[in-house]
């Protein structure tokens, strides 16, 4: 990706943030430049995060994103090279359960089962749809969660 393309993508990304845009962009930069992310507060130590450590949680709790604009941006920014099978773009699906049996106050948790014989356990189920891509190191471009 060229520098001009990266700058334009960053401008469009910033435009999708409707609250706490500067802090959110700093947090994204800190995460992108980190070798390993141990905790949100640890990101505040990055030179890319130009705020105090306590503002990490302000950004996480109070930032807002225009989800429609973000979805359009992510679709437009995807790599063009797609894995094809029989002339059709290839997609993959995955469903993963995140068990939360001790989190009794989470309103949207449901009973999760790994198979027909196992007992249900409270948690969340995440389903991913990804387009398989052929270029660079990443082999998928997430489409929806």
CNS distance restraints for C-alpha pairs under 8 A (distance, minus, plus):
assign (resid   1 and name CA) (resid   5 and name CA) 6.26 0.50 0.50
assign (resid   1 and name CA) (resid   6 and name CA) 6.56 0.50 0.50
assign (resid   2 and name CA) (resid   6 and name CA) 6.21 0.50 0.50
assign (resid   3 and name CA) (resid   7 and name CA) 6.13 0.50 0.50
assign (resid   4 and name CA) (resid   8 and name CA) 6.20 0.50 0.50
assign (resid   5 and name CA) (resid   9 and name CA) 6.08 0.50 0.50
assign (resid   6 and name CA) (resid  10 and name CA) 6.15 0.50 0.50
assign (resid   7 and name CA) (resid  11 and name CA) 6.27 0.50 0.50
assign (resid   8 and name CA) (resid  12 and name CA) 6.25 0.50 0.50
assign (resid   9 and name CA) (resid  13 and name CA) 6.01 0.50 0.50
assign (resid   9 and name CA) (resid  77 and name CA) 7.77 0.50 0.50
assign (resid  10 and name CA) (resid  14 and name CA) 6.04 0.50 0.50
assign (resid  11 and name CA) (resid  15 and name CA) 6.27 0.50 0.50
assign (resid  12 and name CA) (resid  16 and name CA) 6.71 0.50 0.50
assign (resid  12 and name CA) (resid  73 and name CA) 7.33 0.50 0.50
assign (resid  13 and name CA) (resid  17 and name CA) 7.24 0.50 0.50
assign (resid  13 and name CA) (resid  70 and name CA) 7.10 0.50 0.50
assign (resid  13 and name CA) (resid  73 and name CA) 7.32 0.50 0.50
assign (resid  14 and name CA) (resid  21 and name CA) 6.39 0.50 0.50
assign (resid  14 and name CA) (resid  22 and name CA) 7.98 0.50 0.50
assign (resid  14 and name CA) (resid  25 and name CA) 6.88 0.50 0.50
assign (resid  16 and name CA) (resid  65 and name CA) 5.58 0.50 0.50
assign (resid  16 and name CA) (resid  66 and name CA) 5.13 0.50 0.50
assign (resid  16 and name CA) (resid  67 and name CA) 7.52 0.50 0.50
assign (resid  16 and name CA) (resid  69 and name CA) 5.86 0.50 0.50
assign (resid  16 and name CA) (resid  70 and name CA) 5.83 0.50 0.50
assign (resid  17 and name CA) (resid  21 and name CA) 5.09 0.50 0.50
assign (resid  17 and name CA) (resid  24 and name CA) 7.84 0.50 0.50
assign (resid  17 and name CA) (resid  63 and name CA) 7.39 0.50 0.50
assign (resid  17 and name CA) (resid  64 and name CA) 5.85 0.50 0.50
assign (resid  17 and name CA) (resid  65 and name CA) 4.46 0.50 0.50
assign (resid  17 and name CA) (resid  66 and name CA) 6.24 0.50 0.50
assign (resid  18 and name CA) (resid  63 and name CA) 7.32 0.50 0.50
assign (resid  18 and name CA) (resid  64 and name CA) 5.30 0.50 0.50
assign (resid  18 and name CA) (resid  65 and name CA) 5.58 0.50 0.50
assign (resid  18 and name CA) (resid  66 and name CA) 6.58 0.50 0.50
assign (resid  19 and name CA) (resid  62 and name CA) 6.96 0.50 0.50
assign (resid  19 and name CA) (resid  63 and name CA) 4.76 0.50 0.50
assign (resid  19 and name CA) (resid  64 and name CA) 4.83 0.50 0.50
assign (resid  19 and name CA) (resid  65 and name CA) 7.21 0.50 0.50
assign (resid  20 and name CA) (resid  24 and name CA) 6.06 0.50 0.50
assign (resid  20 and name CA) (resid  59 and name CA) 6.15 0.50 0.50
assign (resid  20 and name CA) (resid  62 and name CA) 6.95 0.50 0.50
assign (resid  20 and name CA) (resid  63 and name CA) 4.93 0.50 0.50
assign (resid  20 and name CA) (resid  64 and name CA) 7.15 0.50 0.50
assign (resid  21 and name CA) (resid  25 and name CA) 6.10 0.50 0.50
assign (resid  21 and name CA) (resid  63 and name CA) 7.07 0.50 0.50
assign (resid  22 and name CA) (resid  26 and name CA) 6.21 0.50 0.50
assign (resid  23 and name CA) (resid  27 and name CA) 6.15 0.50 0.50
assign (resid  23 and name CA) (resid  49 and name CA) 7.71 0.50 0.50
assign (resid  23 and name CA) (resid  51 and name CA) 7.54 0.50 0.50
assign (resid  23 and name CA) (resid  55 and name CA) 7.96 0.50 0.50
assign (resid  23 and name CA) (resid  56 and name CA) 7.81 0.50 0.50
assign (resid  23 and name CA) (resid  59 and name CA) 5.95 0.50 0.50
assign (resid  24 and name CA) (resid  28 and name CA) 6.22 0.50 0.50
assign (resid  24 and name CA) (resid  59 and name CA) 5.99 0.50 0.50
assign (resid  24 and name CA) (resid  60 and name CA) 7.72 0.50 0.50
assign (resid  24 and name CA) (resid  63 and name CA) 6.92 0.50 0.50
assign (resid  25 and name CA) (resid  29 and name CA) 6.18 0.50 0.50
assign (resid  26 and name CA) (resid  30 and name CA) 6.09 0.50 0.50
assign (resid  26 and name CA) (resid  48 and name CA) 5.91 0.50 0.50
assign (resid  26 and name CA) (resid  49 and name CA) 4.84 0.50 0.50
assign (resid  26 and name CA) (resid  50 and name CA) 6.74 0.50 0.50
assign (resid  27 and name CA) (resid  31 and name CA) 6.13 0.50 0.50
assign (resid  27 and name CA) (resid  43 and name CA) 7.16 0.50 0.50
assign (resid  27 and name CA) (resid  44 and name CA) 7.81 0.50 0.50
assign (resid  27 and name CA) (resid  48 and name CA) 7.59 0.50 0.50
assign (resid  27 and name CA) (resid  49 and name CA) 5.95 0.50 0.50
assign (resid  27 and name CA) (resid  56 and name CA) 7.43 0.50 0.50
assign (resid  28 and name CA) (resid  32 and name CA) 6.03 0.50 0.50
assign (resid  29 and name CA) (resid  33 and name CA) 6.12 0.50 0.50
assign (resid  29 and name CA) (resid  48 and name CA) 5.82 0.50 0.50
assign (resid  29 and name CA) (resid  49 and name CA) 7.26 0.50 0.50
assign (resid  30 and name CA) (resid  34 and name CA) 6.12 0.50 0.50
assign (resid  30 and name CA) (resid  43 and name CA) 5.84 0.50 0.50
assign (resid  30 and name CA) (resid  44 and name CA) 7.56 0.50 0.50
assign (resid  30 and name CA) (resid  46 and name CA) 5.69 0.50 0.50
assign (resid  30 and name CA) (resid  47 and name CA) 7.37 0.50 0.50
assign (resid  30 and name CA) (resid  48 and name CA) 4.98 0.50 0.50
assign (resid  30 and name CA) (resid  49 and name CA) 5.68 0.50 0.50
assign (resid  31 and name CA) (resid  37 and name CA) 6.86 0.50 0.50
assign (resid  31 and name CA) (resid  43 and name CA) 6.53 0.50 0.50
assign (resid  33 and name CA) (resid  48 and name CA) 7.84 0.50 0.50
assign (resid  34 and name CA) (resid  43 and name CA) 7.66 0.50 0.50
assign (resid  34 and name CA) (resid  46 and name CA) 7.65 0.50 0.50
assign (resid  37 and name CA) (resid  42 and name CA) 7.22 0.50 0.50
assign (resid  37 and name CA) (resid  43 and name CA) 6.99 0.50 0.50
assign (resid  38 and name CA) (resid  42 and name CA) 6.38 0.50 0.50
assign (resid  39 and name CA) (resid  43 and name CA) 6.80 0.50 0.50
assign (resid  40 and name CA) (resid  44 and name CA) 7.13 0.50 0.50
assign (resid  40 and name CA) (resid  56 and name CA) 6.60 0.50 0.50
assign (resid  40 and name CA) (resid  57 and name CA) 7.68 0.50 0.50
assign (resid  41 and name CA) (resid  45 and name CA) 7.45 0.50 0.50
assign (resid  41 and name CA) (resid  53 and name CA) 5.78 0.50 0.50
assign (resid  41 and name CA) (resid  54 and name CA) 7.45 0.50 0.50
assign (resid  41 and name CA) (resid  56 and name CA) 6.37 0.50 0.50
assign (resid  41 and name CA) (resid  57 and name CA) 7.97 0.50 0.50
assign (resid  42 and name CA) (resid  46 and name CA) 7.61 0.50 0.50
assign (resid  43 and name CA) (resid  49 and name CA) 7.12 0.50 0.50
assign (resid  43 and name CA) (resid  56 and name CA) 7.99 0.50 0.50
assign (resid  44 and name CA) (resid  49 and name CA) 5.54 0.50 0.50
assign (resid  44 and name CA) (resid  50 and name CA) 7.83 0.50 0.50
assign (resid  44 and name CA) (resid  51 and name CA) 7.10 0.50 0.50
assign (resid  44 and name CA) (resid  52 and name CA) 6.67 0.50 0.50
assign (resid  44 and name CA) (resid  53 and name CA) 4.96 0.50 0.50
assign (resid  44 and name CA) (resid  56 and name CA) 6.63 0.50 0.50
assign (resid  45 and name CA) (resid  49 and name CA) 7.04 0.50 0.50
assign (resid  45 and name CA) (resid  53 and name CA) 7.35 0.50 0.50
assign (resid  51 and name CA) (resid  55 and name CA) 6.48 0.50 0.50
assign (resid  51 and name CA) (resid  56 and name CA) 7.95 0.50 0.50
assign (resid  52 and name CA) (resid  56 and name CA) 7.53 0.50 0.50
assign (resid  54 and name CA) (resid  58 and name CA) 7.05 0.50 0.50
assign (resid  55 and name CA) (resid  59 and name CA) 6.07 0.50 0.50
assign (resid  56 and name CA) (resid  60 and name CA) 6.26 0.50 0.50
assign (resid  57 and name CA) (resid  61 and name CA) 5.86 0.50 0.50
assign (resid  58 and name CA) (resid  62 and name CA) 5.65 0.50 0.50
assign (resid  58 and name CA) (resid  63 and name CA) 7.67 0.50 0.50
assign (resid  59 and name CA) (resid  63 and name CA) 5.25 0.50 0.50
assign (resid  65 and name CA) (resid  70 and name CA) 7.39 0.50 0.50
assign (resid  66 and name CA) (resid  70 and name CA) 6.14 0.50 0.50
assign (resid  67 and name CA) (resid  71 and name CA) 5.98 0.50 0.50
assign (resid  68 and name CA) (resid  72 and name CA) 6.33 0.50 0.50
assign (resid  69 and name CA) (resid  73 and name CA) 6.11 0.50 0.50
assign (resid  70 and name CA) (resid  74 and name CA) 6.13 0.50 0.50
assign (resid  71 and name CA) (resid  75 and name CA) 6.22 0.50 0.50
assign (resid  72 and name CA) (resid  76 and name CA) 6.21 0.50 0.50
assign (resid  73 and name CA) (resid  77 and name CA) 6.06 0.50 0.50
assign (resid  74 and name CA) (resid  78 and name CA) 6.40 0.50 0.50
assign (resid  75 and name CA) (resid 143 and name CA) 7.57 0.50 0.50
assign (resid  78 and name CA) (resid 141 and name CA) 6.83 0.50 0.50
assign (resid  79 and name CA) (resid 133 and name CA) 7.34 0.50 0.50
assign (resid  79 and name CA) (resid 135 and name CA) 7.71 0.50 0.50
assign (resid  79 and name CA) (resid 141 and name CA) 7.98 0.50 0.50
assign (resid  81 and name CA) (resid 133 and name CA) 5.83 0.50 0.50
assign (resid  81 and name CA) (resid 134 and name CA) 5.71 0.50 0.50
assign (resid  81 and name CA) (resid 135 and name CA) 6.28 0.50 0.50
assign (resid  82 and name CA) (resid  89 and name CA) 6.02 0.50 0.50
assign (resid  82 and name CA) (resid  90 and name CA) 7.16 0.50 0.50
assign (resid  82 and name CA) (resid 131 and name CA) 7.25 0.50 0.50
assign (resid  82 and name CA) (resid 132 and name CA) 5.97 0.50 0.50
assign (resid  82 and name CA) (resid 133 and name CA) 4.27 0.50 0.50
assign (resid  82 and name CA) (resid 134 and name CA) 5.63 0.50 0.50
assign (resid  83 and name CA) (resid  89 and name CA) 5.85 0.50 0.50
assign (resid  83 and name CA) (resid  90 and name CA) 5.54 0.50 0.50
assign (resid  83 and name CA) (resid 131 and name CA) 7.94 0.50 0.50
assign (resid  83 and name CA) (resid 132 and name CA) 5.37 0.50 0.50
assign (resid  83 and name CA) (resid 133 and name CA) 5.10 0.50 0.50
assign (resid  83 and name CA) (resid 134 and name CA) 5.52 0.50 0.50
assign (resid  84 and name CA) (resid  88 and name CA) 5.13 0.50 0.50
assign (resid  84 and name CA) (resid  89 and name CA) 4.48 0.50 0.50
assign (resid  84 and name CA) (resid  90 and name CA) 5.28 0.50 0.50
assign (resid  85 and name CA) (resid  89 and name CA) 6.56 0.50 0.50
assign (resid  85 and name CA) (resid  90 and name CA) 6.29 0.50 0.50
assign (resid  89 and name CA) (resid 131 and name CA) 7.47 0.50 0.50
assign (resid  89 and name CA) (resid 132 and name CA) 7.70 0.50 0.50
assign (resid  90 and name CA) (resid 131 and name CA) 6.04 0.50 0.50
assign (resid  90 and name CA) (resid 132 and name CA) 5.62 0.50 0.50
assign (resid  91 and name CA) (resid 129 and name CA) 6.94 0.50 0.50
assign (resid  91 and name CA) (resid 130 and name CA) 5.51 0.50 0.50
assign (resid  91 and name CA) (resid 131 and name CA) 4.28 0.50 0.50
assign (resid  91 and name CA) (resid 132 and name CA) 5.55 0.50 0.50
assign (resid  92 and name CA) (resid 129 and name CA) 5.87 0.50 0.50
assign (resid  92 and name CA) (resid 130 and name CA) 5.28 0.50 0.50
assign (resid  92 and name CA) (resid 131 and name CA) 6.33 0.50 0.50
assign (resid  92 and name CA) (resid 132 and name CA) 6.93 0.50 0.50
assign (resid  93 and name CA) (resid 127 and name CA) 7.16 0.50 0.50
assign (resid  93 and name CA) (resid 128 and name CA) 5.55 0.50 0.50
assign (resid  93 and name CA) (resid 129 and name CA) 4.69 0.50 0.50
assign (resid  93 and name CA) (resid 130 and name CA) 6.41 0.50 0.50
assign (resid  94 and name CA) (resid 127 and name CA) 5.57 0.50 0.50
assign (resid  94 and name CA) (resid 128 and name CA) 5.17 0.50 0.50
assign (resid  94 and name CA) (resid 129 and name CA) 6.79 0.50 0.50
assign (resid  95 and name CA) (resid 125 and name CA) 6.67 0.50 0.50
assign (resid  95 and name CA) (resid 126 and name CA) 5.57 0.50 0.50
assign (resid  95 and name CA) (resid 127 and name CA) 4.24 0.50 0.50
assign (resid  95 and name CA) (resid 128 and name CA) 6.37 0.50 0.50
assign (resid  96 and name CA) (resid 125 and name CA) 5.64 0.50 0.50
assign (resid  96 and name CA) (resid 126 and name CA) 5.27 0.50 0.50
assign (resid  96 and name CA) (resid 127 and name CA) 6.39 0.50 0.50
assign (resid  97 and name CA) (resid 112 and name CA) 6.75 0.50 0.50
assign (resid  97 and name CA) (resid 123 and name CA) 6.85 0.50 0.50
assign (resid  97 and name CA) (resid 124 and name CA) 5.74 0.50 0.50
assign (resid  97 and name CA) (resid 125 and name CA) 4.33 0.50 0.50
assign (resid  97 and name CA) (resid 126 and name CA) 6.25 0.50 0.50
assign (resid  98 and name CA) (resid 123 and name CA) 5.55 0.50 0.50
assign (resid  98 and name CA) (resid 124 and name CA) 5.21 0.50 0.50
assign (resid  98 and name CA) (resid 125 and name CA) 6.14 0.50 0.50
assign (resid  98 and name CA) (resid 126 and name CA) 7.63 0.50 0.50
assign (resid  99 and name CA) (resid 112 and name CA) 7.53 0.50 0.50
assign (resid  99 and name CA) (resid 121 and name CA) 6.67 0.50 0.50
assign (resid  99 and name CA) (resid 122 and name CA) 6.02 0.50 0.50
assign (resid  99 and name CA) (resid 123 and name CA) 4.19 0.50 0.50
assign (resid  99 and name CA) (resid 124 and name CA) 6.45 0.50 0.50
assign (resid 100 and name CA) (resid 109 and name CA) 7.63 0.50 0.50
assign (resid 100 and name CA) (resid 121 and name CA) 7.71 0.50 0.50
assign (resid 100 and name CA) (resid 122 and name CA) 5.50 0.50 0.50
assign (resid 100 and name CA) (resid 123 and name CA) 4.28 0.50 0.50
assign (resid 100 and name CA) (resid 124 and name CA) 7.19 0.50 0.50
assign (resid 101 and name CA) (resid 121 and name CA) 6.11 0.50 0.50
assign (resid 101 and name CA) (resid 122 and name CA) 4.66 0.50 0.50
assign (resid 101 and name CA) (resid 123 and name CA) 6.20 0.50 0.50
assign (resid 108 and name CA) (resid 124 and name CA) 7.53 0.50 0.50
assign (resid 109 and name CA) (resid 122 and name CA) 6.27 0.50 0.50
assign (resid 109 and name CA) (resid 123 and name CA) 4.96 0.50 0.50
assign (resid 109 and name CA) (resid 124 and name CA) 5.20 0.50 0.50
assign (resid 110 and name CA) (resid 122 and name CA) 5.45 0.50 0.50
assign (resid 110 and name CA) (resid 123 and name CA) 5.49 0.50 0.50
assign (resid 110 and name CA) (resid 124 and name CA) 6.10 0.50 0.50
assign (resid 111 and name CA) (resid 120 and name CA) 5.36 0.50 0.50
assign (resid 111 and name CA) (resid 121 and name CA) 5.26 0.50 0.50
assign (resid 111 and name CA) (resid 122 and name CA) 4.47 0.50 0.50
assign (resid 111 and name CA) (resid 123 and name CA) 6.15 0.50 0.50
assign (resid 111 and name CA) (resid 124 and name CA) 7.89 0.50 0.50
assign (resid 112 and name CA) (resid 120 and name CA) 5.15 0.50 0.50
assign (resid 112 and name CA) (resid 121 and name CA) 5.18 0.50 0.50
assign (resid 112 and name CA) (resid 122 and name CA) 5.90 0.50 0.50
assign (resid 112 and name CA) (resid 123 and name CA) 6.11 0.50 0.50
assign (resid 112 and name CA) (resid 124 and name CA) 7.22 0.50 0.50
assign (resid 112 and name CA) (resid 125 and name CA) 7.26 0.50 0.50
assign (resid 113 and name CA) (resid 118 and name CA) 6.28 0.50 0.50
assign (resid 113 and name CA) (resid 119 and name CA) 6.41 0.50 0.50
assign (resid 113 and name CA) (resid 120 and name CA) 4.74 0.50 0.50
assign (resid 113 and name CA) (resid 121 and name CA) 6.56 0.50 0.50
assign (resid 114 and name CA) (resid 118 and name CA) 6.56 0.50 0.50
assign (resid 114 and name CA) (resid 120 and name CA) 7.97 0.50 0.50
assign (resid 126 and name CA) (resid 145 and name CA) 6.62 0.50 0.50
assign (resid 127 and name CA) (resid 145 and name CA) 5.51 0.50 0.50
assign (resid 128 and name CA) (resid 142 and name CA) 7.13 0.50 0.50
assign (resid 128 and name CA) (resid 143 and name CA) 7.52 0.50 0.50
assign (resid 128 and name CA) (resid 144 and name CA) 5.87 0.50 0.50
assign (resid 128 and name CA) (resid 145 and name CA) 4.65 0.50 0.50
assign (resid 129 and name CA) (resid 142 and name CA) 6.09 0.50 0.50
assign (resid 129 and name CA) (resid 143 and name CA) 5.42 0.50 0.50
assign (resid 129 and name CA) (resid 144 and name CA) 5.33 0.50 0.50
assign (resid 129 and name CA) (resid 145 and name CA) 6.59 0.50 0.50
assign (resid 130 and name CA) (resid 140 and name CA) 5.75 0.50 0.50
assign (resid 130 and name CA) (resid 141 and name CA) 5.35 0.50 0.50
assign (resid 130 and name CA) (resid 142 and name CA) 4.17 0.50 0.50
assign (resid 130 and name CA) (resid 143 and name CA) 5.10 0.50 0.50
assign (resid 130 and name CA) (resid 144 and name CA) 7.17 0.50 0.50
assign (resid 131 and name CA) (resid 140 and name CA) 5.48 0.50 0.50
assign (resid 131 and name CA) (resid 141 and name CA) 5.11 0.50 0.50
assign (resid 131 and name CA) (resid 142 and name CA) 6.34 0.50 0.50
assign (resid 131 and name CA) (resid 143 and name CA) 6.73 0.50 0.50
assign (resid 132 and name CA) (resid 139 and name CA) 5.72 0.50 0.50
assign (resid 132 and name CA) (resid 140 and name CA) 4.54 0.50 0.50
assign (resid 132 and name CA) (resid 141 and name CA) 6.43 0.50 0.50
assign (resid 133 and name CA) (resid 138 and name CA) 7.41 0.50 0.50
assign (resid 133 and name CA) (resid 139 and name CA) 5.04 0.50 0.50
assign (resid 133 and name CA) (resid 140 and name CA) 5.41 0.50 0.50
assign (resid 133 and name CA) (resid 141 and name CA) 6.74 0.50 0.50
assign (resid 134 and name CA) (resid 139 and name CA) 6.28 0.50 0.50
assign (resid 135 and name CA) (resid 139 and name CA) 7.28 0.50 0.50
